[in-house]
Amino acid sequence: MIRAGCLDRVRTVADLARDQGVSLSKYTKDKPHLKLGFPEPISSAGSRIRLYDADQVAAYLAGLPVPGLPAAGDDQDLLDRREAAALIGVTVASWDVYRNRPPLAEHRTVAGGVEHWPRAVILAFHANAGRKKGGRPKGSGDMVPRDQLHDRVRPFLDADPAVGSAHIADALGVDRDVAQRALIHLRARRIADLLDHDPDLTPEQAADALGYPPIARRAALAQAAVELRARTATAYLTGITAALHTAGLTATDQPPAVEQKDAALRAAIPLEHPTARALVWEEQTGWRTATRRRHPYTDPTTHPLLTGNTHPTSAELLAAIRS
């Protein structure tokens, strides 16, 4: 619970590491916040993201008596989902349904990546429950265009790293499998971003720091590995595309989009060439030409590989194309 007037004092484990001048990987490895005497989290018991009071932590680090928190019970206390559910005597699953209804949605505050609501708003909502019907009417088919899906799902993941696909599907009116795929890809990108920022972290530590529940980690970690390979591939393809553009073999100087086919990666660069319309790179086999730009990924056996390795230099690839 965040006591009334203390919102600006909320700190996450990542904040504690930064404030103490150490990397998140070292902090999560040493775990100074779990040592005897360290101030207790202000987040509810069982929360995946631990939140702390900055004034209490500062006093502890300075060797001073740790001050108490303001008394609970103020109307402006901010409660997380577990505390809100307990306050009105419902399950957390029920609260997850209520949380997007007015006025709860309008008064939601995100602190440290965790949703909170004012005590007074929770009690007022509970007092009015049953006086009128609410909820979202069921839709047919996906109500969100695929190209907008990640943008629509992202705020849910910002608010609750443990959000499930069932909640996303109900809130956005999409198929549950569609919601699940979006969550996997968004979690994977955030794991990859954190690993890029702090290479000392393991993927599991990154997932833990982001608050992802064990049930969601396996798929997200597997996809994060693909995401990191795709970023490396994009850097490689950027150099190849630049060389092809300079040589007049392609009209574009922008690297191609890296696609995922099952667990492997591939990309295609349009060519300005009398016999080849595209240049195809596949992670597991390397480079070959294609006779079509629109659908370049034909049977690999119909077009021989240009080089004997998957990542030739631009000079080696240019020589192979011209030969």
N, C-alpha and C positions, 0 to 999 in steps of 0.2 A: 504494500500500500504506500502510495506517495501522499504524505501528509499535506494538508492545505497550505499553500504558499511555498512549497518546497520543490516545485517542479524543476527549477533551474539547478537544483543540487543533485539531480539524478546522474549516476555514473554507471556505465557498463564495465565489464572486465576489460574490453579494449581501451576504454577511457582510462582506467587505472594504469594499464601498461604504458600508455602514451604519457600520462602525467608523471610517471616515475622514470621515464626516459629509457624504457626497455622495449624490445620487440614483443609482439603478442605471442610469438612462439615460445620465447624464453619465459614470459610471464605464465603462460598456461602450463609450461613444463615444471616451473618451480612452485607454482600455486601458493604464493604468499597470502592470497585472500582466503585460503582455507586453514591458515594457521590459528592456533589457539589465541584468543584475544582480539583477533581481527573483527571489526564490526559485522554484525549479522546483515544479510541482505534485506532490503526493504521489499523485495519481490515476494510473492506468495510461495509457500512450501511446494516444491515440485516443479516450479517454473524452470524452463530450459534456459532462459536468459536471466542471469543474476543481475540485479540492480542494487546499487549501494548509494548511501547518502554521502555527498562530498565532504560535508563538515565533519562527519564522524570519521571518515577515512583520514582526512587531514590531521585531525587531533591524534589519532592512533599513530600515524607515521611520525608525528612530532614528539611522541612520547608523553602526550598529555592525556588527562582523563577524557574518555569518549563521552561527549554530551548525549543526553537522551533525545529522543524524537518528540515533537509536539504530540499532545494527547490525540488519540484517534477519536472519531465521532463527529468531526466537523462536516457540514454539508458539502464542502469543497474538497474533501479528501478524494483522491483518485484511486479507484479500485481496478485491479486487473480482472480478467475473465473468471478466474477461480473465485476470487473474493466477491465479485458481483453475483455469481451464481449462489454462493453461500449466503450472501446477505438476504436474498429473496427466496431462498429455499428451493432452488431448482438445480438440475444437473448442469454440468459444464456444457454438455451437448445441447441442452435446451437453450442455454445462454448463447451459444454459437448461432442458433437460429434467430434469436431475438436481436442480436447485436446490430443488424443492418436495418432494423425498423426505426422509424422516427419515434421519439426524438433521440434515441440512442446514437444513431448514425451521425446526427448533427453535432453531438456533444462529445464525440470520441476524440481522445487525445493519445497520440503515440509518443511514448517516451522510451528511449533506448531500444526501439524496435518492438515494443510491447504496447498493445492497446490498453487504454484505461478510460474509465468513465467517472464523472462526479457522483458522489454518494447520493446527493439530492435528486439527480436525474434518474438514477437507478430506482430509487424508492418511488418517485413519481410515476415512472413507467409501470412499476409493479402495482401501484394503487389503481392505475387505469386499466390494467389488464382485464380482459373479458368484457369491457364496456363496449368495445367495437372490434370487429374482425380486422385482421391485418394479414400481411403475407403477400407473396408475389404469385400471381396467377401462373399456372403451368404453361410453358410455351411448347411449340412443336418444332423440332429441329433445332439447329444451332442459331441462336439469336445474335451472335457476335461474329462479324466477318473474320476469317482466319488471319488476315494480315493485321488485325487490330487486337487479336487475342492476348498476346504477350503484354501489350500495354494495359489491357484491362485486368489481367491477372496480377500484374506487378504490385499494385497497391495492397492487395490481400496478403501477399508474401511479405511486404514491408511491415504490415501491421502484426502479422502472426507467422513466424517462420515455420510453425508446425501445421499450418492450415492444410486441410485435406481436400482431395479432389471432389468429394461429395458436396462440400460447402461451396466450392467454386462453381460446380455444375448447377447447383440450385440458384445461386445468386446471379449468375450470368446467363442462364438458360442454354447451356451447351451440354453436349454429351459428356459423361463422366470420363471416358477414355481420352477425349480431347482435352479436358481440364487436366488430367493426369500427365499427359505428354507436355503440356505447357509448363506445369510445375517442375517436372524433371529438367527441362531445358533451362528454365530460369534459375533454379537452384544450382545447376551445373555451371552456368556462366558466373554466378556469384562465387562459387568455390574457386573457379579458375581465376577470377579477378583477385581474390584474396591471395592465392598462391603466387600470382604474378607480382603482387605488392610485397609479399613476404615469403621469399623462396625457402626460408628455413622451416616453414610449416609443412607438416604432412597433410595429405588430402583429408584424412580423418580429423586432424586438429582444426582444419579450416571449416569442415562441416560442423564440428562441435562449437566453434566460435560463432558461427552463424545461427546456431540454435536449431539445427535441423534434427528431427527425431530419428531414432534408429530405423524405424520402419520405412523412412523415405530416403535413407542414405545410400543404400546399395545402388539403386538406379541412378541417383544424382551423381555419385562418385564415378560410376562407369561412364556417364555422359560427360562429366568434367574432364576425364582423361581424353575423350574424343575432342572436346572443345579446345584443350591445350594443344593437341596435335593439329587441329585446324588452324590455330593461330600461328603455329610454326610453319605450316604449309602455306599460309597466306603470305608470310614474310618471304618464303622461297619463291612463290609464284609472282610476287611483286617484282623481284629482280629479273625473272625470266620474261615477264611481260614487257618490262622496260627495254630489255635487249631486243626482243622481237619488234617492238615499236621503232626503235632506233634503226633497225635493219630494214624497215619498210615492209615487214611481213604481217603486221597487224595494224589496224587503224586506231586501236585503243591503247592508251597508256595506263589504264586502270586494271588492277589485277582481277581475275575472275572470282566469282563467288565459289567458295568451297562447299560442296554438297556432301551429305552423308548418305551412303547407300549401305544399309544394314550397319555394320560397325566400321566400314572402310570409308575413306574419303576420296573425292574425285573433283576435277574441275576441267573446264573447257575454254580455250581461248580462240576466238574467231580469227581466221587467217586470210591474208590477201595472197593467194597462191594459185597457180593454174590448175593444180590437181588435188589440192587439199583445201577443204573449207573450214576446218577447225583442227586444233591441236588439243588432244585429250591427255590429261595426266590422271593416273590412278595410283593411289597410295601403295598398293601391293605389287604393281607391275611396272609402272613408269609411264613413259611417253609414247604415243602413237598418233597418227593422223586419222582424220575422219572426213568422209565425203559430204556430210550434212552438218549445218550449223544448228538447225532447230532441234534435232535429236541426234547429237553426236555420239551418245553412248551406245554404240552398236556392239555386236559380238566381238570381243577382243581378238579372236582368231582370224577375223577377216582383214585386220590391219596389223602388220608386224610391228613389233616394238622398234623404236628408233635407236635406242642405246641399250647398253647392257646393265644399267643400274637405274634405280628409281629417282635419284636426285642428281642428274648430271649438271655440270655447270652450264651457264648460258652459251659459252663458246662451244662446248661439246654438242649441245642441242642444235645450235645453228648449223654446225657442220653436218650433222646428221640429216637435217631437213634439206640442205642444199645438195647433198650427195645423191 
